[in-house]
Each structure stands twice: as C-alpha cells, then as structure tokens.
C-alpha cells in the first residue's frame, strides 16, 4: 500500500511535530494530575507548563499580556464563548455570509432565543467582502461585527483590519474567526482593531484536538459575560464566578495533555518562521493550480487571486462526480485524503453555486506537505 498522502490540514493538521506527541505522552506518563487543583510538585509542573503555553500564545499574537489568552476546547467553543457572552436581547450583529456554522448557528440560536438582529454581507465576485458594505449595515444597536480571517472553503483572506476599524469607530466589538489563519498568517492583535480573536489549537497551531484559544482585548471582558460557570481552583469560598482573567472564562478542568502538546507546538512554531511556512504552502497551492489549469474536468475556485489574498486552501470539483464520491475514490484507490462537502460554510457554497451539488473537494496544505504529495494528487485527478 502507498504511504498515506494527507491534504486535509484545514480540518486538522497532520502529522503533528514529534515534540507535540512527546509532550502529551510525558504528561500522561509522568504527571497525570489536574491543573490548578493541587500543591504537589507534579501539579506545580503542570501549572507551569500551562502558564508557559499561555505565554507562548500571547507572544504569537502579540497580546498585551498572557491573561488575555483564554483556553477553550476548540475554535467552535471559542466562538461560542465570545458570541453568547457579549450579546443581549435587541443587539444587532453584522457578519459575512461566508462564516462557518460555528458563527452562523450561535447567531441563529440567539435570534430565536433572545431576539438579536443579524445582517449578513455577501462577498464580491472574487470571494472577498467589501468593507464599505459593513459600514452601510451598521445600526445604532450594532454590538458585534464577526468576520472570518480566511475562508475555509476557498482560502480567500478577508479585510479584517478595514472592517475592524469601522467597528471601532462605531463602538461595536470586532470578532475575528482565525481558524484558517492562526499559524499561517501573522496576527498582531495589539496593532490591529481586533477585540476578540478565536481559533482552534489543532489546525495551523499544530496542537492536538480538544484545544482552542480566545483572545480578549483589554476592557472587553467587561462586555463579555462568562459562558459557563464552575470550579476554577481559585476563590473557592465564593459562589460567584471570578471576574479576574483568565478564571472568569475557564471553568472546569483544563485539557492538560492537550495543552502540554499545544505548548510544544507553539515552541516548534517559534523555531520555524511563519513567513517560510506561508511561502511553502502557497508554492504548493500554485503548483496544484498550474498543473490543473488546463484540465477539461477539474474546476478550480479562487485560483486567480494573488498570493497576498489567499492561504493554503483550494477547492475544486471534478465533472461527473459527486464530491463525496470522488473523495472516497481518492482515499480508497490512491490513499490520498482530502475533504468533501459543504465544510460547514453554506454561504460560501451559495456564493460558488455549489450548494446544490454537494459542495466541493477541498485541498489544504500544511507544514509537512511536499511537492510529491501534490504530484500524487494531480496524477490521480488526471485519470478522470
């Protein structure tokens, strides 16, 4: 059997750096205790590693301090903490129509439950939203603007700084979904108009599943209620949720083995410049586009945009094949693993006119993807 060819890094990165696996194994073999729940030497070591992980994440995003970084259980959890925490009855939200269901569904639930109002901005023909349309959608009761940093379907980067500046001028909070950009693009929250930044730890940050991050700009915690309440290992005599960060938002036991792995992953990222990784992923994306541009059966989406407007994600379809069918063939016959479907972003597929056809086949590159991997995919697709 051929070696597995993995091209689904937008879902989760694989393989993880060896240091990530070693750190998680070390936690289970040497420590195995809960974080923030003891004074033993093992507990102290666990607490120190988690604090270091928080500090590394703060450095990655240039956050004002490490307590601005909250640990969650995935990107969806981060987005829910932000959305449910900041919205009240009658608030208005402006978001792009390209958002992931991790934004769309919480907003839908809050429309039904407490009567928030929503406006969705459709993208332009090139897949990018026009910032001025967000300004035109603002109302006196606009509380939140939500915008994904890069599309998980096409890889198209959105103008978060321009939209964020409008949000700040209007007194609204700016929430950025960085699921497809964290670890792939430089993000400087201190020098960008970002109030809340949500991302998973297991995609571009190369950590394990079950980890996520949420950044809060200083002062924003006053406008974001705690999404869940419970034990924090602090102020245990008080039945009120602590107000201090990060305890306000981190109830219950941490995913300590996952955070050990994320700490190691962030250390690995510090030694591998983001610019080099981005260049590598975009070269692979271009290699695939150039190899298939003359295909009579393969249709590529957002293939003409310059590199500065995309990340290492590309969608395509193959004439005569349902995306799910083609992905099953690639896996079974060629040991190539990619993703098919709507990718939890129905608005993106309405824009591409692929919603009724089962979506697209998504190719997503990572730090360990090689030119040989792309050659294998091209050779397989040329058989159809």
N, C-alpha and C positions, 0 to 999 in steps of 0.2 A: 504494500500500500504506500502511496506517496505521502510525503510529510504534509501535515496539515498546513493549509495556506489560510491565514486568518486576516480578514479585511473588514472587520466589524467593530473597529475601535470607537466609533461614535456611540455604540451601545455600552461597551465596557472595554477597557484596554487589556490586551493580552499579547504576549506573555508579560507578567509583571517582572520588574527587575529582581534578581536573586536576593538582593538585600531586603526587599519587602517580604518575601517568603521567610527569610531567615529571622526577621524581626518578629513576625507573627508566631513562628514556631518557638522562638525564645520566650515570648510572653507565656505561652501555654506550658512550656516545659519548666521554666524557672520561676514564674511568678504566680499567675492564675488567680490573683486577688482583684477585688473590685477597686475602682479608682475612687479616691476621696472618701473612703469608708474605713480607714484604719490608720494606725500609727506604727505598724511594723516596718521593718526595713524593706520588705517586699512591696508593701503598699506605698512607701515613700518613693521607691524606684519607679513604680507605675505612675504615680502622680507627677514625678519629674519628667518622665518621657512624654506624657500627655501635655504638660506645660510647654515642653520644647516643641512639640508638634504644633501647638497653637502659635508659638513664636515664629516658627518657620513659615506658617501660612500667612501670618501678619507681614512678614518680610516679603513674601512672594507678591502680595497685593499692595505693598507699601501702606498698610493700615497704620493708623495713629498709635495704636497700642494693641497688644495681643488680646486684651479682654474685649476688643471689638470683634473678634472672631468667635463665632458660636459653632459648636459641634452638633450636627444633626445626623440623621441616619441615611440620608441620600439627598439628591437635588430636589426631588419632589417634596420631601419633608421640609427642606429649607424654604421653598417657595410657599408652602402652606403656613409655616410659622410667620412669614412676612405678611402674606395676604390676609389670613384670618386675624392676625394680630393688629393690623393697622386700620381695618375698615369698620365703619359703623353704619347703622341704618341711614339711608339717604345719601351716602357718599357716592361720588362718581369716579369711575376708572376709565382711563384711555389705554388701550393696548393694541398691538398689531394683530392682524388676522392670522399671522404666521405662528402664533405662540403654540407651545406644547400644551398638551392636555393638563400638565401639572400647573399651568396658569389658567387655562380655559375652564376646567372643571371646578376649581375652588371659586372662581368668579361666578359661574353658573349656580353653584350651591348658595352663595351669598345673595345672589339676585332673588332666588326662591325663598331663602330663609329670612333675610332681614331687609330686602328691598333696595340693595345697592343698584346703581345705574351703570351701564357699560357702553362704551363706544369703541369699535374696532376699526383700525386703519388698514385698508387694503394696500398691498405692495404695488410698486410700479412694475412695468413690463420686465425690468431687469432683476426683479426679486428684492429690491431694496425699498424701504419705506421712505416717503418724502417727509422730512421733518416739519415742514410748514403745515402739513395736514394735522399734526398733533396740536399745534398752536390753535388751529381753527376749531379743533374739537374740545378745547378747554372750556370749562364752565366755572361759575363761582364755587360750586361744591366739588370740584375735582380734587380728590385726595391723593390719587396714585396714578402714575404712569408706569406701565410694565412693558418692557421690550427685551426680547432675546438678543444676545450679542451676536450670535451666528446661527443660521438656520440648521437644524439637524437633518433637513431633507436635502438642501442644495449646497450648504456650506457658505451661503452668502452672508457677509458681515453687515450688520446694521449700524446706522449712525447714532450710537448711544450718547456720544458727547453732545451733539447738536440737540437731540431730543431732551437730554438731561438738563441742558442749560435752560430750555423752555420750561421744564418742570420747576426748576429752582426759581425762575423769575415769577412763576405763577403761584409759588408757595405749595406745590404738590411734591409728594415723595417720588423718587425715581428708583424703581426696582429693575435690576438687570439680571436676566437668566443667563448665566455664564457656563451652562452645561457643556457647550461645544467650543468654548474659548479658553476656559481656565486651563493653564498648562500649555496652550497652543499659541496664545496671543499675550503680549504684555498688557497687564491691567494695573493701573495706578489709581487706586480709589481716592487717595489723598488729593490728587490733582485732576480728577475727573468729577463731574457733577453726578456722582452715584451715591444714593442714600442707603440702598440695600443691594447686596450682591449675593446671589445664591448659586451654588454649584455642587455637584457630587464630588466625592473624593476618588472615585474608581475609574474615571474616564481619563481626561488629559493629565490629571494629577497622579495617575498610575498607582493609586492605592487600591484597597480591596472594596468589594461590595459592602454595603452597610455603613458607609461613611459619607458625610456631607458637611458643607460649610455654609455659614451665613454671616456676612459682614454687615455691621450697622455703623453708619456714620455717627460721630459723637452728637448726642442730643436726640437722635432718632428713637432711642429706647423709650423716651417719654411719650411717643406716639404709637408704640407697638406693644400691645398687651401680651402677656405670656400665653402661648398657645396651649400649653399643658402645665399642670402643677403637680408637685410631689416632692419626694426626698431629693435633696441636693448635697447632703453631707455637711451643710452649713446652717447656722441659726436654727437648729433642730427644735429649740424650745418654742418657736413661733409657728403658729398655724397659718400664717400668711406667707405667700411666695416671696422669696427675697427679691429686692429691687436691684441689687448690685449685679453687675455683669461679671462673668457670663451666667451666673447661677439663675438669674431670672428666667432663662430660656432652656436650661439644661437639667430637667428633672429626670430622675431615674438613673440607673447605671449606664455609664458610657460603654460603647463598644470598644473595650480596652484592646483586644487583639487587633481590631481593625485600625485603631489609632496608632498602635505600635507600627503597623505596616505603613500607614499614611505618613508617619514621621520619617520612616526610612525612605519612602517615595519622594517626599519633599527634599530630603537631603540629596537624593540622587538627582533631582531636577536642578538643585543648586550647582551641581558639578557639570551639568550639560546645558549650555546656554539655550534659552528659548529661541533665539534667532536661528541657531543651527538646526534645531528640531523643526521649526516652521519651514525653513528653506527645504529641508529634506522632504517633508510631507507635500509641499507644493510642487516640488520636482516630480514626485510620484504621480500626483494628480495630473500634471501636464503630460507626463509620459503616457498615461492612460488615454487622455483626450486625443493626443496626437496619433496614437495607434488606432483609434476607433473613429476618427473624424470622417473617414470615407466609407464607413460601413453602411450597407444598404438595409441592415436590420436593426442596428443598435441606435437608439435615440438618446442623446446626452442632454442634460438640463444644466443651465447656468454654466455652460462650458466656455463662453466667450468673455467672461468678465476678467479683468486684470487681476493679478495675484493679490494686490492690496485689498481686494474686496471679497476674498474667499478664504476659508480654512480648508483643511484636507478632507473634505467630504464631497462626494459626487453621486448624483442619482442618474439612473438610466433605465430604459425599458428595451425589451427585445421583441420585435414584431412577431406575432403569432403565439406568444407565450404569456400566460398569466405570471406576474412577478413571483408569486409563491411557488409556482411550478418550476420556473427557471432556477430559483434559488435551491430548490430540492435537487434538481439535476446537477447543479454545480457542486453541491455537497456530496451527493451520492457517487457521481461519476468522476469528479475531478478533485475531491477533497478540498474544495475552496468554500470558505464560509463567509457569506455576506448577509445582508438583511433585506427582507422584502416586506412590503405592506405600506401602511399609512404613517408609520413611525410616530404615532400619537400626535400628529400635527395635521388635522383635516383641512385647516385653512390653507396650508401650503399646497396641498394637493388640489384644492379648488382652484388656486392660482395657476397651477401647472396643467389643469384639466386632466388629472389622473385619478381623481377621487372615485369615479365610477368604474375604473379599470383595475382596481385593487392596489393603486399606489405605484411605487417604483421599486427598483432594485438599488439599494444604497451601498456604495463602496466608501469605506472610511479608513484612512491611513493612520499609522502610529509610529512611535519612535523606532520600533524594530521591523517595520515593513521594509521590504527590499525591492529592488528593481526586478528581481527574479519573480517575486510574488505577482507583480503587475504583468510580467510576460506570461505567466501561467494563466492569469485571468483572461488576457487578450486572446491567447491561443484557444482557450475554451469557448469564449464568446464567438470567435470566428467560425466555429463549427455549426453555427445556427443561422 
